[in-house]
Amino acid sequence: MTLLACPACDLLHEVPDLAPGRRARCRRCDTVIVSGQRVSLDRTLAMAVAVTVLIFFALFFPFLSISELGLSNSATLIEIALVFMSGWTAPLTIAVALTIVGIPFLRAAILVYALGPIRFGYPIPDKAAQAFRLSQALRPWAMAEIFFLGSAVALVKIIDLAHVGFGAAFWAFCAATLIIAFERNTTDSAAIWSLIDDME
């Protein structure tokens, strides 16, 4: 038996070890408290791998292009993030680049490091528990969706002034943002912690 609080309403429950495919739900609000360890591991790892690949792809391919009156320009995600990298705005630019690209990529890579070997039957990595704890601590600082929403607002204004083209990196980053949001709402930390504890 494990004592766990509901993530939605904080009601405490005594949760037994679950059989594969089973879930424990809150008696008060019906929120999933714990799902099966293997399902949680597979889902979280799959999303982490997808985010890692998509953000890496988005860094090096064209993100946006703008053309008007025969003149055109395109930029990658890195170029957009570092456009104000001069003078007193440099620290803010670095912070923005970290929160929209660096930390989401780092979180996903940490999850792959901590959970990948467990999923495929290899010995648990050194510091896997610390790595997973770090990924949870970094979660509030991964703000890719904030950048996405800000970009959408800016593009609404720009589209009236010039022709805007969306590169492959734009769609990759959109997909990564959606997966990050889904991962935040579906990762069963309690089940993964239980699995890590069992493997150590």
Phi and psi in degrees as a GROMACS rama.xvg file:
@    title "Ramachandran Plot"
@    xaxis  label "Phi"
@    yaxis  label "Psi"
@TYPE xy
-125.113  135.441  THR-2
-89.8498  117.406  LEU-3
-131.131  145.73  LEU-4
-96.1749  141.598  ALA-5
-63.921  131.061  CYS-6
-68.1921  -15.9658  PRO-7
-96.2455  -44.8399  ALA-8
-120.918  -2.53687  CYS-9
69.7763  13.8015  ASP-10
-70.0191  131.25  LEU-11
-80.9443  140.53  LEU-12
-134.784  146.719  HIS-13
-92.0062  112.592  GLU-14
-109.423  121.298  VAL-15
-77.3125  170.286  PRO-16
-64.5501  130.479  ASP-17
-93.5365  144.652  LEU-18
-73.4197  156.931  ALA-19
-54.3492  134.762  PRO-20
84.9904  -3.98356  GLY-21
-95.8985  154.651  ARG-22
-130.95  151.078  ARG-23
-108.206  127.92  ALA-24
-115.059  153.423  ARG-25
-67.6027  136.539  CYS-26
-68.2259  -27.9245  ARG-27
-87.5182  -49.7436  ARG-28
-118.085  -1.26208  CYS-29
69.4191  15.8607  ASP-30
-72.6971  143.149  THR-31
-68.9552  123.031  VAL-32
-91.5779  -47.2975  ILE-33
-143.068  137.435  VAL-34
-114.106  175.589  SER-35
-57.5763  143.981  GLY-36
-58.3533  -47.8666  GLN-37
-66.8612  -39.9482  ARG-38
-62.7909  -45.1287  VAL-39
-61.9225  -43.1646  SER-40
-62.7091  -49.2214  LEU-41
-60.6857  -45.9832  ASP-42
-64.7951  -46.594  ARG-43
-65.7744  -42.7313  THR-44
-65.122  -41.8507  LEU-45
-61.0765  -43.4719  ALA-46
-67.3875  -37.6172  MET-47
-64.3698  -42.8679  ALA-48
-63.0309  -43.4333  VAL-49
-62.3776  -44.0222  ALA-50
-64.8941  -42.1503  VAL-51
-58.1584  -48.1376  THR-52
-66.4981  -44.6526  VAL-53
-66.6591  -42.597  LEU-54
-68.3353  -40.4897  ILE-55
-59.9043  -43.2039  PHE-56
-62.164  -42.8294  PHE-57
-66.8722  -22.3704  ALA-58
-70.8143  -28.4401  LEU-59
-117.056  0.037717  PHE-60
-112.71  159.512  PHE-61
-56.7605  134.31  PRO-62
-98.5873  -53.4693  PHE-63
-137.691  150.799  LEU-64
-133.816  142.789  SER-65
-127.75  132.563  ILE-66
-137.356  143.225  SER-67
-163.675  134.078  GLU-68
54.6533  40.0128  LEU-69
81.6749  -5.81713  GLY-70
-102.319  141.157  LEU-71
-142.684  155.809  SER-72
-151.468  146.4  ASN-73
-134.693  158.82  SER-74
-147.079  148.596  ALA-75
-86.4319  171.766  THR-76
-63.1755  -37.7933  LEU-77
-64.3578  -43.2193  ILE-78
-63.2547  -37.8737  GLU-79
-67.3978  -43.3595  ILE-80
-65.733  -31.2483  ALA-81
-104.227  17.2211  LEU-82
-63.7085  -27.0633  VAL-83
-104.762  28.4545  PHE-84
-79.2933  62.8433  MET-85
-159.043  147.448  SER-86
67.395  -148.449  GLY-87
-73.5077  -12.3939  TRP-88
-85.4311  -4.70979  THR-89
-58.7064  -46.6586  ALA-90
-60.3415  -38.8663  PRO-91
-66.4277  -38.7517  LEU-92
-63.4377  -42.9301  THR-93
-62.2932  -43.0163  ILE-94
-62.2156  -41.8652  ALA-95
-63.928  -45.6846  VAL-96
-60.4922  -39.3294  ALA-97
-66.7005  -44.7777  LEU-98
-73.6432  -29.9029  THR-99
-93.1477  -24.3708  ILE-100
-125.53  -52.9993  VAL-101
-62.5793  -52.6185  GLY-102
-69.6524  -43.6654  ILE-103
-58.3067  -40.7375  PRO-104
-66.7081  -43.0015  PHE-105
-62.6139  -44.3411  LEU-106
-57.7621  -47.0257  ARG-107
-63.7701  -41.7747  ALA-108
-65.0335  -38.2466  ALA-109
-63.4339  -42.6547  ILE-110
-63.5486  -39.8283  LEU-111
-62.8904  -42.7048  VAL-112
-62.6432  -43.6603  TYR-113
-77.6356  -36.1911  ALA-114
-103.819  -24.4732  LEU-115
-57.169  -53.9851  GLY-116
-59.7089  -36.2593  PRO-117
-63.3191  -43.1514  ILE-118
-62.5329  -36.2633  ARG-119
-100.846  14.2298  PHE-120
82.7136  13.8938  GLY-121
-88.3746  163.982  TYR-122
-59.0907  146.04  PRO-123
-61.6724  135.577  ILE-124
-65.4205  155.01  PRO-125
-60.3923  140.368  ASP-126
61.5407  26.9607  LYS-127
-61.8267  -41.6915  ALA-128
-63.4379  -43.6323  ALA-129
-65.0401  -37.2968  GLN-130
-65.3341  -43.651  ALA-131
-66.239  -38.1954  PHE-132
-62.1279  -40.438  ARG-133
-64.0239  -40.6288  LEU-134
-62.3609  -35.9557  SER-135
-70.3958  -38.3217  GLN-136
-66.9888  -31.7852  ALA-137
-80.815  -11.9496  LEU-138
-53.3783  -47.5511  ARG-139
-66.4578  -17.4224  PRO-140
-94.6708  -3.80968  TRP-141
-87.6052  105.398  ALA-142
-119.35  41.22  MET-143
-60.0965  -36.1791  ALA-144
-68.6788  -28.2417  GLU-145
-66.3443  -43.2137  ILE-146
-62.6999  -41.2674  PHE-147
-61.6185  -45.3785  PHE-148
-66.2402  -40.5464  LEU-149
-62.7574  -40.6783  GLY-150
-63.0149  -40.8758  SER-151
-62.1207  -42.3587  ALA-152
-63.5486  -44.1866  VAL-153
-65.076  -38.2873  ALA-154
-67.3616  -32.6804  LEU-155
-58.9275  -37.6338  VAL-156
-76.9579  -36.9537  LYS-157
-73.1846  -34.1881  ILE-158
-58.708  -29.8788  ILE-159
-72.6469  -18.6663  ASP-160
-102.345  -26.5916  LEU-161
-154.696  167.971  ALA-162
-84.1402  125.051  HIS-163
-110.999  127.751  VAL-164
-110.325  139.917  GLY-165
-101.758  120.185  PHE-166
-81.7422  175.68  GLY-167
-60.8128  -34.2808  ALA-168
-64.9955  -32.9613  ALA-169
-61.9551  -46.5214  PHE-170
-70.1489  -34.9046  TRP-171
-64.3203  -40.9295  ALA-172
-69.3792  -36.7888  PHE-173
-59.3849  -45.7095  CYS-174
-63.2159  -42.15  ALA-175
-61.9601  -40.3485  ALA-176
-63.0434  -42.6701  THR-177
-64.9543  -40.6228  LEU-178
-66.6672  -39.6721  ILE-179
-60.7476  -44.2742  ILE-180
-63.8433  -40.6733  ALA-181
-66.6118  -40.2958  PHE-182
-63.0891  -39.3312  GLU-183
-60.3903  -34.9913  ARG-184
-91.5856  -10.7587  ASN-185
-119.57  -15.7758  THR-186
-65.2445  124.95  THR-187
-95.8696  89.2006  ASP-188
-61.2805  -37.9596  SER-189
-63.0342  -41.6856  ALA-190
-66.6416  -39.874  ALA-191
-69.2731  -40.6787  ILE-192
-59.6836  -41.3598  TRP-193
-63.0126  -39.8907  SER-194
-66.3825  -42.8423  LEU-195
-61.8086  -42.947  ILE-196
-62.0105  -39.1613  ASP-197
-67.0299  -31.7084  ASP-198
-82.6348  -24.5452  MET-199
